[in-house]
Amino acid sequence: MFDGVCQIRRAGVSPEGWAQLDLKDQAGSFDWTWFLSKPEISREVLATALVAISCDKSLSIQIEDPVTSWARVIRCLVDK
């Protein structure tokens, strides 16, 4: 599982209603990659992502293994 701080440049909603996040790990383990929220926390993840984008903040993120494109975000917090 990935647990770290990411930059975010885009966020949106998939056709299924899940939050989509375009993230880059600040430590360098992955470059700009799209991830999806878990369905039950989609609204909260999208709201948190939009706050981070609007305020030019990073996100503390947990992503389920394997950490590849479209993997599931299971935690999302605005970071300093």
GROMACS elastic network, one bead per residue, 0.5 to 0.9 nm:
[ bonds ]
;  ai    aj funct       b0    kb
    1    62     6  0.69810   500
    1    63     6  0.57793   500
    1    66     6  0.70530   500
    1    67     6  0.70727   500
    2    61     6  0.75891   500
    2    62     6  0.54351   500
    2    63     6  0.50628   500
    2    64     6  0.66862   500
    2    65     6  0.71793   500
    2    66     6  0.86222   500
    2    67     6  0.67823   500
    3    60     6  0.74041   500
    3    61     6  0.57430   500
    3    63     6  0.66781   500
    3    75     6  0.88861   500
    4    25     6  0.71904   500
    4    26     6  0.79705   500
    4    27     6  0.80246   500
    4    59     6  0.82624   500
    4    60     6  0.56215   500
    4    61     6  0.55705   500
    4    62     6  0.67070   500
    4    63     6  0.89594   500
    5    24     6  0.85917   500
    5    25     6  0.61957   500
    5    26     6  0.60015   500
    5    27     6  0.77455   500
    5    58     6  0.65931   500
    5    59     6  0.55298   500
    5    61     6  0.60257   500
    5    62     6  0.88290   500
    5    79     6  0.74745   500
    6    23     6  0.59684   500
    6    24     6  0.52399   500
    6    26     6  0.52983   500
    6    27     6  0.82343   500
    6    58     6  0.56644   500
    6    59     6  0.52601   500
    6    60     6  0.63918   500
    6    61     6  0.68425   500
    6    79     6  0.88901   500
    7    22     6  0.84265   500
    7    23     6  0.56500   500
    7    24     6  0.51897   500
    7    25     6  0.64866   500
    7    26     6  0.65676   500
    7    32     6  0.87273   500
    7    52     6  0.88436   500
    7    53     6  0.89280   500
    7    56     6  0.89844   500
    7    57     6  0.75498   500
    7    59     6  0.64096   500
    8    11     6  0.77831   500
    8    21     6  0.70643   500
    8    22     6  0.57745   500
    8    24     6  0.65704   500
    8    32     6  0.84329   500
    8    49     6  0.74480   500
    8    52     6  0.74987   500
    8    53     6  0.66275   500
    8    56     6  0.87626   500
    8    57     6  0.81912   500
    8    58     6  0.65765   500
    8    59     6  0.72307   500
    9    21     6  0.80127   500
    9    22     6  0.59371   500
    9    23     6  0.67773   500
    9    24     6  0.85054   500
    9    32     6  0.85234   500
    9    53     6  0.66990   500
   10    20     6  0.81543   500
   10    21     6  0.60844   500
   10    22     6  0.52030   500
   10    23     6  0.78653   500
   10    49     6  0.83732   500
   10    50     6  0.84337   500
   10    53     6  0.75794   500
   11    19     6  0.70597   500
   11    20     6  0.54381   500
   11    22     6  0.62806   500
   11    46     6  0.69023   500
   11    49     6  0.65797   500
   11    50     6  0.68796   500
   11    53     6  0.84104   500
   12    18     6  0.83524   500
   12    19     6  0.57613   500
   12    20     6  0.50985   500
   12    21     6  0.68007   500
   12    46     6  0.70692   500
   12    50     6  0.88421   500
   13    16     6  0.78057   500
   13    17     6  0.56006   500
   13    18     6  0.54711   500
   13    20     6  0.55243   500
   13    21     6  0.87505   500
   13    36     6  0.88718   500
   13    42     6  0.84935   500
   13    46     6  0.78285   500
   14    17     6  0.51663   500
   14    18     6  0.52324   500
   14    19     6  0.63073   500
   14    20     6  0.62696   500
   14    36     6  0.81721   500
   15    18     6  0.74836   500
   16    39     6  0.86825   500
   17    39     6  0.76130   500
   17    42     6  0.73481   500
   17    43     6  0.87661   500
   18    36     6  0.63284   500
   18    37     6  0.58282   500
   18    38     6  0.70532   500
   18    39     6  0.56227   500
   18    40     6  0.86276   500
   18    41     6  0.83128   500
   18    42     6  0.51082   500
   18    43     6  0.78068   500
   18    45     6  0.89996   500
   18    46     6  0.84201   500
   19    35     6  0.82611   500
   19    36     6  0.56405   500
   19    37     6  0.52319   500
   19    38     6  0.81140   500
   19    39     6  0.80778   500
   19    41     6  0.84837   500
   19    42     6  0.50457   500
   19    43     6  0.69992   500
   19    44     6  0.87490   500
   19    45     6  0.64825   500
   19    46     6  0.53088   500
   19    49     6  0.89257   500
   20    34     6  0.65710   500
   20    35     6  0.56668   500
   20    37     6  0.65916   500
   20    42     6  0.86864   500
   20    45     6  0.88574   500
   20    46     6  0.75965   500
   20    70     6  0.82659   500
   21    33     6  0.79748   500
   21    34     6  0.54544   500
   21    35     6  0.51945   500
   21    36     6  0.63454   500
   21    37     6  0.79470   500
   21    45     6  0.88409   500
   21    46     6  0.80276   500
   21    49     6  0.74531   500
   21    73     6  0.87929   500
   22    32     6  0.60825   500
   22    33     6  0.53557   500
   22    35     6  0.64562   500
   23    30     6  0.84535   500
   23    31     6  0.73597   500
   23    32     6  0.51957   500
   23    33     6  0.53891   500
   23    34     6  0.63432   500
   23    35     6  0.73779   500
   23    59     6  0.89153   500
   24    27     6  0.87152   500
   24    28     6  0.74943   500
   24    29     6  0.83349   500
   24    30     6  0.60229   500
   24    33     6  0.64907   500
   25    28     6  0.52064   500
   25    29     6  0.59470   500
   25    30     6  0.55456   500
   25    31     6  0.64180   500
   25    32     6  0.79352   500
   26    29     6  0.79182   500
   26    30     6  0.85171   500
   26    31     6  0.87565   500
   26    58     6  0.89509   500
   27    30     6  0.82509   500
   28    31     6  0.66837   500
   30    33     6  0.72105   500
   30    67     6  0.86822   500
   30    68     6  0.87089   500
   33    68     6  0.78588   500
   33    69     6  0.58183   500
   33    70     6  0.79482   500
   34    68     6  0.85419   500
   34    69     6  0.54625   500
   34    70     6  0.55968   500
   34    71     6  0.80838   500
   35    63     6  0.83773   500
   35    67     6  0.89755   500
   35    68     6  0.80323   500
   35    69     6  0.58811   500
   35    71     6  0.53072   500
   35    72     6  0.61033   500
   35    73     6  0.66220   500
   36    39     6  0.84915   500
   36    42     6  0.84096   500
   36    69     6  0.86572   500
   36    70     6  0.54074   500
   36    71     6  0.61062   500
   36    72     6  0.50000   500
   36    73     6  0.59301   500
   37    40     6  0.81766   500
   37    41     6  0.66535   500
   37    42     6  0.55085   500
   37    43     6  0.89639   500
   37    45     6  0.66542   500
   37    46     6  0.83024   500
   37    63     6  0.89047   500
   37    70     6  0.88247   500
   37    71     6  0.81705   500
   37    72     6  0.51892   500
   37    74     6  0.65123   500
   37    75     6  0.84503   500
   38    41     6  0.57598   500
   38    42     6  0.62593   500
   38    45     6  0.88198   500
   38    72     6  0.56508   500
   38    73     6  0.60595   500
   38    74     6  0.60848   500
   39    42     6  0.53157   500
   39    43     6  0.86578   500
   40    43     6  0.81575   500
   40    44     6  0.89465   500
   41    44     6  0.54308   500
   41    45     6  0.60883   500
   41    46     6  0.85873   500
   41    74     6  0.79779   500
   41    75     6  0.86803   500
   42    45     6  0.52181   500
   42    46     6  0.60629   500
   42    47     6  0.85393   500
   43    46     6  0.51874   500
   43    47     6  0.60931   500
   43    48     6  0.85612   500
   44    47     6  0.51498   500
   44    48     6  0.61170   500
   44    49     6  0.85295   500
   44    76     6  0.84384   500
   45    48     6  0.51233   500
   45    49     6  0.60308   500
   45    50     6  0.85845   500
   45    73     6  0.83464   500
   45    74     6  0.88713   500
   45    75     6  0.77669   500
   45    76     6  0.60287   500
   45    77     6  0.82585   500
   46    49     6  0.50570   500
   46    50     6  0.61350   500
   46    51     6  0.86386   500
   47    50     6  0.52263   500
   47    51     6  0.63049   500
   47    52     6  0.87672   500
   48    51     6  0.51868   500
   48    52     6  0.63367   500
   48    53     6  0.87742   500
   48    59     6  0.83782   500
   48    76     6  0.69564   500
   48    77     6  0.66067   500
   48    78     6  0.65035   500
   49    52     6  0.51156   500
   49    53     6  0.62524   500
   49    54     6  0.86214   500
   49    58     6  0.88843   500
   49    59     6  0.74689   500
   49    76     6  0.78029   500
   49    77     6  0.82562   500
   49    78     6  0.76028   500
   50    53     6  0.50457   500
   50    54     6  0.60077   500
   50    55     6  0.84669   500
   51    54     6  0.51011   500
   51    55     6  0.59979   500
   51    56     6  0.82464   500
   51    57     6  0.79750   500
   51    78     6  0.76269   500
   52    55     6  0.52578   500
   52    56     6  0.56785   500
   52    58     6  0.60855   500
   52    59     6  0.68099   500
   52    77     6  0.88103   500
   52    78     6  0.59421   500
   52    79     6  0.80008   500
   53    56     6  0.51378   500
   53    57     6  0.64099   500
   53    58     6  0.80398   500
   54    57     6  0.78637   500
   57    78     6  0.67003   500
   57    79     6  0.62305   500
   57    80     6  0.60631   500
   58    77     6  0.85987   500
   58    78     6  0.61305   500
   58    79     6  0.50847   500
   58    80     6  0.64651   500
   59    76     6  0.64162   500
   59    77     6  0.54691   500
   59    80     6  0.81554   500
   60    75     6  0.77400   500
   60    76     6  0.57433   500
   60    77     6  0.50294   500
   60    78     6  0.62003   500
   60    79     6  0.57301   500
   61    73     6  0.70276   500
   61    74     6  0.76465   500
   61    75     6  0.55087   500
   61    77     6  0.66160   500
   61    78     6  0.88506   500
   62    72     6  0.86409   500
   62    73     6  0.58755   500
   62    74     6  0.55674   500
   62    76     6  0.67500   500
   63    66     6  0.82413   500
   63    67     6  0.65536   500
   63    71     6  0.67564   500
   63    72     6  0.56732   500
   63    74     6  0.57324   500
   63    75     6  0.72835   500
   64    67     6  0.64506   500
   64    71     6  0.64425   500
   64    72     6  0.56285   500
   64    73     6  0.65013   500
   64    74     6  0.68074   500
   65    68     6  0.78642   500
   65    71     6  0.72751   500
   65    72     6  0.82557   500
   66    71     6  0.69041   500
   67    70     6  0.84030   500
   67    71     6  0.59134   500
   67    72     6  0.83883   500
   68    71     6  0.55881   500
   70    73     6  0.89020   500
   73    76     6  0.72273   500
